[in-house]
């Protein structure tokens, strides 16, 4: 299982992140300072259910003998 995390920092210093698993975008997160009242678990915030599904996926990949590789890339725009 190959995980790539792309962290993008904008000119205001705010960071957004995208997670790709096996070259497929699976999750993205960003600062919610513009509309914090819209931050809802499972919509704008990552839910524990979502995290546990990624954990299950990694566990199953390990059972199949796949390596677990994580790459972090930081980009400033």
Secondary structure, 3 states (H helix, E strand, C coil): CEEEEEEEECCCCCEEEEEEECCEEEEEECCCCCCHHHCCECCCECCHHHHHHHHHHHHHHHHCCCCCEEEEEEEEC
